[in-house]
Amino acid sequence: MSIAIPTSVQDAAGIFLFLATELTLLFLIISYGVGVLQEYIPPEKIQAILSARKGKGYIVAALMGAITPFCSCSTIPFLKGLLRARAGFGPMLTFLFSSPLLNPVIIGLFAITFGIKVTIVYFVIALLVSVVAGVLLDMLGFERHVKEEAYITPVATGCATSCSSSTAPVESKWVRIWKSTWKDFKGVLPYLMVGIAFGSVIYGFMPTDLVSEYAGKDNLLSIPVAAVIGIPLYIRAEAVIPLSAALVAKGMSLGAVMALIIGSAGASLTEVILLRSIFKMPMIIAFLMVILTMAVSAGFLYALTPLGA
């Protein structure tokens, strides 16, 4: 026993240092690249594109979600902007579903943690369900469940851009993008470190037999359970993916991991509270059902097809 404990500590510390270095570099590189891309695709252009109600608008909306590094909660302010710009309701919902699930950070972390095959399956499922959900909710007239005040643009008060100093030095856009990237990184750093720490502890100390018994490939019930557990949690992708990687190493099925990641990254109690300022309850329920369906479907599709072999 005296030998096992130091070995576990060593394993946990080793995986912590490895994941912390790798995921930090990955986050900074991807976020900076997205910042450069967004420099040439301003929000106004995105809103104009999403105003189209045809099929092309939905696909573009989903792909736009894939290049915006938003978590489930940070999507809300952009969603309000789309509502005030009178963007198409269906494509707007597709963006709402796809943005936190397909952003470059989560895709990059997914690929580096679980491999290209799992990442492709995840991407295709999230993309298709986001588009289908947007189309169906638009056809069913769920736009009536948007609160009227959500369309009202607040009146600016106090000093605006006219108060800025005309003598301020002009900053290079590359430096500005880096500063924005670094600010975002500092914001997610606590989540990233907490997730890596939990994952490292699980990797070093959690009994493999326990995970294999209750969340292994032979227990399909673990997939819907993981989806339901993930939805009320506010766990950013930067935290949940290293945590899930440790669970996979201990024997948790990738189907259950997919369900957990989609549930936790696609929705959270905090996001639902924020959405209550925009949507009425029927739309909130529909939103949660879409995320739950996406999580469970992805989990079972991976577990029950040759993809999971």
Order of alpha helices (4+ residues) and beta strands (2+ residues): alpha-alpha-alpha-alpha-alpha-alpha-alpha-alpha-alpha-alpha-alpha-alpha-alpha-alpha
